[in-house]
Amino acid sequence: MNAQNQEKIKKTVFSVDEALCTGCGKCVKACPMLILKIKEKKCIMVKEFMCLECGTCMRKCLEKAIMIEGLDIMGTIEE
């Protein structure tokens, strides 16, 4: 892959507030790409490059512990 193509690849900025995450796994079950897992009782993303940034995990998280840059708390695009 050349440098020009690398600039076009967007890396998902996914974060979990570990103080809020209970490790319930609802986000893992909801993810259409199956790229979330629970590790040490906390949600982690194992393949960021596959994330659709659809916000499904955010909407399923009752604790509101998941954030994806560019999406609001309801998992919709911020304007």
C-alpha positions as CSV (number, residue, x, y, z in Angstrom):
1,M,0.0,0.0,0.0
2,N,1.4,3.4,-0.9
3,A,1.5,6.5,1.2
4,Q,-1.3,8.1,-0.7
5,N,-3.7,5.2,0.0
6,Q,-2.7,5.1,3.7
7,E,-3.9,8.6,4.2
8,K,-7.4,7.6,3.1
9,I,-7.7,4.8,5.7
10,K,-9.6,6.1,8.7
11,K,-8.8,4.6,12.0
12,T,-11.8,4.3,14.3
13,V,-11.3,6.1,17.6
14,F,-13.1,3.8,20.0
15,S,-12.9,4.2,23.8
16,V,-14.5,2.6,26.8
17,D,-14.8,4.3,30.1
18,E,-13.6,1.6,32.3
19,A,-15.2,3.1,35.4
20,L,-18.6,2.8,33.8
21,C,-18.2,-0.6,31.9
22,T,-19.6,-3.5,33.8
23,G,-18.5,-6.2,31.3
24,C,-22.1,-7.2,30.7
25,G,-21.3,-8.2,27.0
26,K,-24.4,-6.5,25.5
27,C,-22.2,-4.6,23.1
28,V,-20.3,-7.7,22.1
29,K,-23.6,-9.5,21.2
30,A,-24.9,-6.4,19.3
31,C,-21.8,-5.7,17.1
32,P,-22.6,-6.7,13.5
33,M,-18.9,-7.1,12.7
34,L,-18.2,-9.3,15.8
35,I,-15.1,-7.3,16.7
36,L,-15.8,-6.6,20.4
37,K,-14.9,-8.9,23.3
38,I,-14.9,-8.8,27.0
39,K,-11.4,-9.0,28.5
40,E,-10.8,-8.7,32.2
41,K,-14.4,-7.8,32.7
42,K,-14.2,-4.8,30.3
43,C,-15.2,-4.3,26.6
44,I,-12.3,-4.0,24.1
45,M,-12.3,-3.7,20.3
46,V,-10.0,-6.4,18.7
47,K,-10.1,-5.3,15.1
48,E,-10.6,-1.5,14.8
49,F,-10.0,-1.5,11.1
50,M,-13.3,-3.5,10.7
51,C,-15.5,-1.1,12.7
52,L,-18.4,0.3,10.7
53,E,-18.8,3.1,13.2
54,C,-22.5,2.3,13.2
55,G,-23.0,3.1,16.9
56,T,-24.8,-0.2,17.7
57,C,-22.5,-0.9,20.6
58,M,-23.0,2.5,22.0
59,R,-26.8,2.2,21.8
60,K,-26.8,-1.2,23.5
61,C,-24.5,-0.1,26.4
62,L,-26.9,0.8,29.3
63,E,-24.0,2.3,31.2
64,K,-23.1,4.6,28.3
65,A,-19.4,3.5,28.7
66,I,-18.6,3.3,24.9
67,M,-17.6,6.3,22.8
68,I,-16.8,6.4,19.1
69,E,-15.3,9.7,17.9
70,G,-17.7,11.5,15.6
71,L,-20.8,9.9,17.1
72,D,-23.0,11.3,19.8
73,I,-24.2,9.4,22.9
74,M,-27.0,7.8,20.9
75,G,-24.6,6.5,18.2
76,T,-25.6,9.1,15.5
77,I,-23.3,11.4,13.6
78,E,-22.5,14.6,15.5
79,E,-23.2,17.8,13.5
